[in-house]
Amino acid sequence: MGGEPAHHILGETLYTQLPLRYGHYVAKLQLAPVSPALLALRDAPIELKQDNALREAVAAYFQQHEAVWELRAQLCTNLQDMPIDDPTVEWGQAASPFVPVARVSAAPQAGWSEEKARAIDDGTGFSPWHGLQAHRPLGELMRVRKLAYASSQAFCGSRNGIPMQERRCPA
């Protein structure tokens, strides 16, 4: 459709579009690849001719490589310039740069199979509202998303014939 060419997803830096509670602060998060094998995938084109091309590419990567990402937080320093409910406003890094707060590592592994998908994926619900209270989503748009996640989980559970289980962090 004339858009950006598809790239290998493991080489991409991911961002929260909307902020979250970050303890006593408000922050947006960034997850950036830092291991050499992931960095080599940055902007690497991927052909999407088959239905599961991204899944197959990720599974092939994890068959042989570990992955390390850096989790970074960008703190809100001014609600006027860094609004909570406007995802179109980029928070300036001059006022508040992303700061590394953790490393996320994954060893080489078998990443996907039909059996795992049936046992785990089809019956597990995801929602950013399942996290710790200290990292809860903020704002009107996130409250609307809470309803959308719940509706999606109910639909998937009824379609799959598997009750959705919510994985929650301990309080």
N, C-alpha and C positions, 0 to 999 in steps of 0.2 A: 504494500500500500504506500510505498514511497517513503517510509520512515527510516529510522536508524537501523542499520544491519544488525542481525542477531549476533550477540557475543556470548562466549562461555560464561555462564552465571557465576562460577567459582572465582573468576578474576575480577568481578565487579565489587565496588564499594557500595554498601547498602546503608540507607538512612531511615530514621523514623521521620515521617512526614509531619507528624504532630508531636508536641512535647509530652513528657511523662513527669510524674513526681519523681524526684531524685533525692530521697531523704527529705531534708528541709528545703530543698531547692527545686527548681523546674529546669528540665534539660531535654535536649534532643540528643539522640544517640546515633552513632556511626559504627558500622562493622566493616573493617578494612582488611583485606588480605595482606599478610606480611611474610609468609613463608615463601622461599624462592619458587617452588613449583606453582603456587597460586599466583604469584606476581607474573610468572611467565604466561599466564592465561589472560592477563589484562588486555582487553580489546581483541582477543583472539576470536576470529569469526567462527561461527558454527552454522552448519547447514541444517535447516529445519524441514527437510524433505520427508522425514518419517515422523509418525505421530508422537513418539516418545524420545525425540532427539536429545532434549536437555537431560532427561532422566538417565538416558544411556550414557551421555557424556560425563555426568557426575559419577555414575556407578563405575565407569571405566577409570576415572581419575583415582577414586578411592581404592581400587584394586591394588594400586602400586604406590600411592603417595600419602604422606600425612598432610594435614592442613592446619595452619595456624593463622588466626585472625586476631586483630587488636580491636577491642571494644573501647570506643572513645565517647566522652560526654562533652556537650557544649552547654554551659550553664546560661540561663536567662539572666541578663544583667539589667534589662530595661523593658518592661512590658509594652511601652509605646513602640519601640523599634523591633521587639521580639514578641509579637502577639501569640497567644495560645491557640486561638481558633481560626487563624488564617494560614493555611498550608502553602499559600502562594508567596508568602513573605520569607525570603531567605534571611536567616539570622547571620549578620555580619561576623566574620571570623576575626576582624580587627578588634571588635569590641569583646568577643568571647571565642577564642580558638577552641577547637576540639582537643581534649586532653585525654591521653590514654588512662584507662581505669582497670583494664583486665585483659587477659589473653584467653582465647578460646582455642583449644587444640582437639584435633580428631586424628586418631591413628588410621593407617590403612585398614580397610574392612570391606566386607560384602555389604554394599549399601542398599540394595533393593532386591526384593523377590516377590513373586505373587503371594507366597505364603506369609511373608512379613506384612505385606499390604493388607491382607485379610485379617491378620491377627492384631495389628496395631493401628495402621492408618485408617481403616474403615470404621473403627470404633472409638477413635480418640478425637475429642474436640479441642480446638485451639481458640483461645481468646486472650488478648492482653490483660483482660480483667481477672485472669486466673493467677496472676503474680502476687508478689508481696504488696501489702498496703503501702509500704514506703516507695513503691515504684508504680503506683496505679496510674492509669490514663487520666488525662485532664481535659476539660472543656466540653462544650456542647457536641462537637462533631464526634468525639470519642464516646459520648453517651449514646449517640445514635448508632454508632458502630457496635456497641454492646448488644443492642437489640438485633442488629443484622447478624452478628455471630450466633446468637441464640437461635434465630430463625433458621439459619443455614445448618446448624447442628441438628435441629429437630428434623429438617427435611432430609439430610443425609442419613440420619439414623432410621427414619421410616423407609427410605429407598433401599438401604443396605440390609435392613432387617436385623441390625445390630444396635443395641442401645448405646448411645454415645456416653463415654466416660470422660469426666473432666479431671484433668491432672492438675492438682493445685499445689502450690508451694506451702510449706508449713508456715503458720503465722509467726 
